[in-house]
Amino acid sequence: MPNNIEGRGLTDREMLQLCLELEKGRCRSISNTVLETTHKKLREIYASCLDNSSQNQFELFEILANKGWYKTDLATVEQIGRVQELMQNNLHPDDQF
């Protein structure tokens, strides 16, 4: 069913973006499931599914990025430093007292 006024259906870019969003959602869902699963073998199965979905997500991202349809900015040295500091403080909050 067309999604736009011209009735042309989804473009390649729109289809890839939708697939990427679906795969990201799948990764989030499986990740939550892994965190809540206590049965060791079942947890390993879900972890394998998460690895597969994560790989699919990255491949979709690479296709979009290579076509120039998904642009990302490189982090500055200052931004990296702020994130490192934030992570260090959150990993060792007691060190601040």
N, CA, C and O of each residue as an XYZ file, in Angstrom:
388
protein
N       0.844     -1.182      0.000
C       0.000      0.000      0.000
C       0.886      1.240      0.000
O       1.812      1.319      0.808
N       0.641      2.193     -0.861
C       1.479      3.391     -0.945
C       1.471      4.189      0.354
O       0.481      4.210      1.085
N       2.594      4.841      0.621
C       2.699      5.624      1.845
C       2.831      7.120      1.577
O       3.093      7.893      2.498
N       2.652      7.527      0.339
C       2.836      8.940      0.044
C       1.832      9.405     -1.013
O       1.087      8.604     -1.578
N       1.830     10.686     -1.261
C       0.842     11.281     -2.161
C       0.980     10.762     -3.583
O      -0.027     10.535     -4.254
N       2.209     10.568     -4.057
C       2.406     10.125     -5.436
C       1.990      8.664     -5.630
O       1.845      8.213     -6.767
N       1.799      7.927     -4.546
C       1.419      6.536     -4.654
C       2.538      5.634     -5.131
O       2.280      4.578     -5.708
N       3.774      6.034     -4.900
C       4.916      5.277     -5.409
C       5.383      4.186     -4.449
O       6.302      3.439     -4.784
N       4.787      4.075     -3.285
C       5.236      3.070     -2.314
C       6.487      3.507     -1.585
O       6.876      4.673     -1.650
N       7.119      2.576     -0.890
C       8.321      2.881     -0.119
C       9.550      2.924     -1.012
O       9.705      2.113     -1.925
N      10.411      3.876     -0.735
C      11.692      3.932     -1.437
C      12.653      2.935     -0.791
O      12.386      2.424      0.296
N      13.760      2.665     -1.456
C      14.783      1.787     -0.881
C      15.259      2.345      0.458
O      15.443      1.601      1.422
N      15.453      3.642      0.507
C      15.915      4.278      1.744
C      14.902      4.086      2.867
O      15.279      3.746      3.988
N      13.630      4.299      2.579
C      12.590      4.139      3.596
C      12.514      2.697      4.087
O      12.358      2.453      5.284
N      12.624      1.746      3.168
C      12.573      0.332      3.562
C      13.761     -0.035      4.455
O      13.602     -0.726      5.460
N      14.954      0.437      4.076
C      16.139      0.147      4.887
C      16.041      0.799      6.262
O      16.413      0.195      7.267
N      15.535      2.040      6.304
C      15.386      2.719      7.592
C      14.387      1.991      8.483
O      14.605      1.862      9.688
N      13.295      1.517      7.894
C      12.311      0.748      8.666
C      12.918     -0.561      9.174
O      12.710     -0.938     10.327
N      13.653     -1.240      8.326
C      14.313     -2.491      8.738
C      15.301     -2.225      9.867
O      15.382     -3.005     10.816
N      16.050     -1.135      9.773
C      17.012     -0.789     10.819
C      16.298     -0.538     12.140
O      16.732     -1.031     13.181
N      15.214      0.219     12.110
C      14.465      0.501     13.335
C      13.868     -0.767     13.927
O      13.865     -0.947     15.145
N      13.365     -1.641     13.073
C      12.833     -2.916     13.563
C      13.925     -3.751     14.221
O      13.699     -4.358     15.268
N      15.097     -3.784     13.615
C      16.198     -4.576     14.167
C      16.704     -3.973     15.473
O      17.063     -4.706     16.393
N      16.734     -2.655     15.562
C      17.121     -2.004     16.820
C      16.137     -2.377     17.925
O      16.539     -2.677     19.049
N      14.853     -2.357     17.600
C      13.831     -2.736     18.572
C      13.970     -4.183     18.996
O      13.796     -4.515     20.169
N      14.284     -5.039     18.046
C      14.494     -6.457     18.354
C      15.688     -6.608     19.302
O      15.636     -7.397     20.245
N      16.747     -5.864     19.056
C      17.921     -5.922     19.939
C      17.561     -5.491     21.362
O      17.973     -6.131     22.330
N      16.793     -4.409     21.486
C      16.390     -3.945     22.812
C      15.541     -5.000     23.521
O      15.739     -5.279     24.704
N      14.604     -5.576     22.790
C      13.709     -6.574     23.377
C      14.465     -7.821     23.821
O      14.261     -8.315     24.930
N      15.335     -8.326     22.957
C      16.094     -9.524     23.309
C      17.051     -9.236     24.456
O      17.255    -10.085     25.324
N      17.634     -8.059     24.464
C      18.540     -7.679     25.547
C      17.814     -7.704     26.894
O      18.337     -8.222     27.881
N      16.618     -7.146     26.922
C      15.825     -7.177     28.156
C      15.501     -8.607     28.560
O      15.524     -8.943     29.744
N      15.201     -9.443     27.582
C      14.888    -10.842     27.862
C      16.101    -11.559     28.443
O      15.973    -12.324     29.399
N      17.272    -11.317     27.872
C      18.498    -11.936     28.394
C      18.705    -11.529     29.850
O      19.046    -12.362     30.689
N      18.499    -10.258     30.145
C      18.724     -9.765     31.507
C      17.757    -10.365     32.516
O      18.069    -10.448     33.704
N      16.589    -10.782     32.050
C      15.566    -11.316     32.948
C      15.503    -12.841     32.972
O      14.711    -13.411     33.722
N      16.320    -13.504     32.167
C      16.277    -14.959     32.081
C      17.280    -15.580     33.042
O      18.458    -15.223     33.032
N      16.818    -16.503     33.867
C      17.699    -17.136     34.849
C      18.151    -18.534     34.422
O      19.165    -19.027     34.916
N      17.428    -19.169     33.529
C      17.795    -20.513     33.062
C      19.020    -20.386     32.154
O      18.976    -19.704     31.131
N      20.103    -21.044     32.536
C      21.381    -20.862     31.842
C      21.309    -21.168     30.350
O      21.758    -20.358     29.538
N      20.758    -22.312     29.974
C      20.714    -22.699     28.559
C      19.831    -21.742     27.762
O      20.189    -21.344     26.654
N      18.686    -21.375     28.320
C      17.795    -20.434     27.648
C      18.466    -19.072     27.489
O      18.321    -18.411     26.461
N      19.194    -18.669     28.515
C      19.926    -17.394     28.453
C      20.963    -17.424     27.323
O      21.149    -16.428     26.624
N      21.630    -18.557     27.149
C      22.608    -18.697     26.071
C      21.931    -18.613     24.703
O      22.477    -18.021     23.772
N      20.760    -19.196     24.586
C      20.017    -19.135     23.318
C      19.646    -17.688     23.008
O      19.839    -17.216     21.887
N      19.107    -16.982     24.015
C      18.746    -15.584     23.799
C      19.970    -14.726     23.489
O      19.906    -13.826     22.652
N      21.076    -15.004     24.160
C      22.311    -14.251     23.906
C      22.770    -14.453     22.463
O      23.252    -13.520     21.822
N      22.619    -15.669     21.962
C      22.965    -15.951     20.568
C      22.039    -15.180     19.623
O      22.484    -14.645     18.608
N      20.764    -15.131     19.960
C      19.804    -14.355     19.153
C      20.166    -12.874     19.170
O      20.075    -12.196     18.146
N      20.576    -12.376     20.332
C      20.971    -10.971     20.444
C      22.198    -10.686     19.581
O      22.267     -9.652     18.915
N      23.148    -11.588     19.593
C      24.346    -11.427     18.767
C      23.967    -11.367     17.290
O      24.488    -10.535     16.547
N      23.076    -12.235     16.870
C      22.619    -12.268     15.482
C      21.883    -10.973     15.113
O      22.133    -10.394     14.055
N      20.991    -10.528     15.975
C      20.242     -9.296     15.700
C      21.159     -8.080     15.687
O      20.984     -7.161     14.886
N      22.131     -8.088     16.577
C      23.091     -6.981     16.631
C      23.901     -6.914     15.340
O      24.159     -5.831     14.815
N      24.296     -8.071     14.838
C      25.034     -8.121     13.570
C      24.161     -7.629     12.421
O      24.622     -6.866     11.572
N      22.896     -8.063     12.389
C      21.970     -7.595     11.357
C      21.802     -6.081     11.409
O      21.809     -5.406     10.380
N      21.650     -5.564     12.620
C      21.481     -4.115     12.797
C      22.684     -3.374     12.247
O      22.533     -2.370     11.552
N      23.884     -3.863     12.554
C      25.094     -3.182     12.092
C      25.224     -3.241     10.577
O      25.653     -2.271      9.951
N      24.858     -4.364      9.988
C      24.925     -4.481      8.530
C      23.941     -3.513      7.862
O      24.271     -2.891      6.852
N      22.756     -3.389      8.417
C      21.788     -2.420      7.875
C      22.318     -0.997      8.021
O      22.211     -0.189      7.099
N      22.888     -0.699      9.182
C      23.477      0.624      9.401
C      24.568      0.909      8.368
O      24.614      1.997      7.794
N      25.446     -0.071      8.133
C      26.530      0.118      7.171
C      26.000      0.380      5.767
O      26.541      1.223      5.050
N      24.958     -0.325      5.369
C      24.368     -0.099      4.042
C      23.866      1.335      3.948
O      24.150      2.035      2.976
N      23.120      1.768      4.955
C      22.587      3.135      4.950
C      23.716      4.166      4.971
O      23.676      5.153      4.237
N      24.712      3.934      5.808
C      25.832      4.878      5.915
C      26.617      4.950      4.612
O      26.996      6.039      4.181
N      26.866      3.806      3.981
C      27.623      3.784      2.729
C      26.885      4.502      1.601
O      27.514      5.035      0.686
N      25.569      4.516      1.664
C      24.781      5.217      0.653
C      24.600      6.706      0.997
O      24.019      7.466      0.223
N      25.108      7.104      2.169
C      24.975      8.489      2.598
C      23.606      8.799      3.189
O      23.229      9.965      3.304
N      22.861      7.765      3.563
C      21.509      7.940      4.090
C      21.454      7.939      5.611
O      20.391      8.160      6.191
N      22.576      7.695      6.259
C      22.652      7.693      7.720
C      23.980      8.317      8.084
O      25.024      7.667      8.033
N      23.929      9.573      8.447
C      25.161     10.308      8.725
C      25.391     10.381     10.232
O      24.464     10.603     11.011
N      26.628     10.191     10.614
C      27.016     10.320     12.014
C      28.179     11.297     12.094
O      29.018     11.366     11.196
N      28.212     12.040     13.176
C      29.297     12.979     13.410
C      30.371     12.308     14.257
O      30.069     11.524     15.157
N      31.625     12.622     13.959
C      32.720     12.127     14.786
C      32.756     12.933     16.080
O      32.547     14.146     16.071
N      33.018     12.259     17.176
C      33.100     12.922     18.473
C      34.396     13.722     18.553
O      35.436     13.308     18.040
N      34.308     14.868     19.204
C      35.508     15.678     19.438
C      36.263     15.105     20.638
O      35.721     14.302     21.397
N      37.502     15.520     20.800
C      38.314     15.084     21.936
C      37.636     15.506     23.241
O      37.657     14.764     24.223
N      37.038     16.693     23.248
C      36.359     17.196     24.445
C      35.139     16.336     24.787
O      34.907     16.022     25.954
N      34.372     15.962     23.784
C      33.194     15.119     24.019
C      33.603     13.756     24.567
O      32.968     13.229     25.480
N      34.650     13.200     24.011
C      35.142     11.903     24.488
C      35.592     12.019     25.937
O      35.303     11.144     26.753
N      36.292     13.085     26.255
C      36.753     13.308     27.630
C      35.601     13.428     28.609
O      35.667     12.889     29.714
N      34.527     14.142     28.209
C      33.355     14.293     29.083
C      32.682     12.951     29.329
O      32.279     12.650     30.452
N      32.562     12.152     28.288
C      31.939     10.835     28.438
C      32.804      9.938     29.317
O      32.285      9.225     30.175
N      34.107      9.968     29.110
C      35.000      9.154     29.936
C      34.889      9.551     31.405
O      34.843      8.693     32.286
N      34.846     10.853     31.658
C      34.719     11.335     33.035
C      33.383     10.908     33.645
O      33.329     10.461     34.791
N      32.325     11.049     32.880
C      31.001     10.651     33.351
C      30.962      9.159     33.661
O      30.436      8.747     34.695
N      31.518      8.355     32.766
C      31.533      6.911     32.972
C      32.375      6.556     34.192
O      31.982      5.705     34.991
N      33.507      7.187     34.339
C      34.373      6.903     35.485
C      33.656      7.251     36.786
O      33.733      6.495     37.754
N      32.967      8.376     36.821
C      32.243      8.786     38.025
C      31.080      7.843     38.318
O      30.783      7.569     39.480
N      30.428      7.349     37.282
C      29.302      6.442     37.486
C      29.750      5.036     37.852
O      29.028      4.318     38.542
N      30.932      4.633     37.399
C      31.437      3.313     37.738
C      31.991      3.259     39.155
O      31.975      2.209     39.797
N      32.479      4.390     39.632
C      33.070      4.456     40.967
C      32.514      5.657     41.730
O      33.277      6.557     42.082
N      31.199      5.697     41.995
C      30.609      6.875     42.646
C      31.132      7.099     44.060
O      31.139      8.238     44.527
N      31.567      6.056     44.754
C      32.045      6.217     46.116
C      33.361      6.975     46.185
O      33.696      7.540     47.226
N      34.106      6.993     45.093
C      35.385      7.689     45.058
C      35.211      9.204     45.212
O      36.175      9.910     45.509
N      34.003      9.698     45.015
C      33.768     11.139     45.106
C      33.629     11.603     46.542
O      33.699     12.804     46.802
N      33.434     10.690     47.485
C      33.172     11.085     48.879
C      34.368     10.935     49.744
O      34.306     11.227     50.938
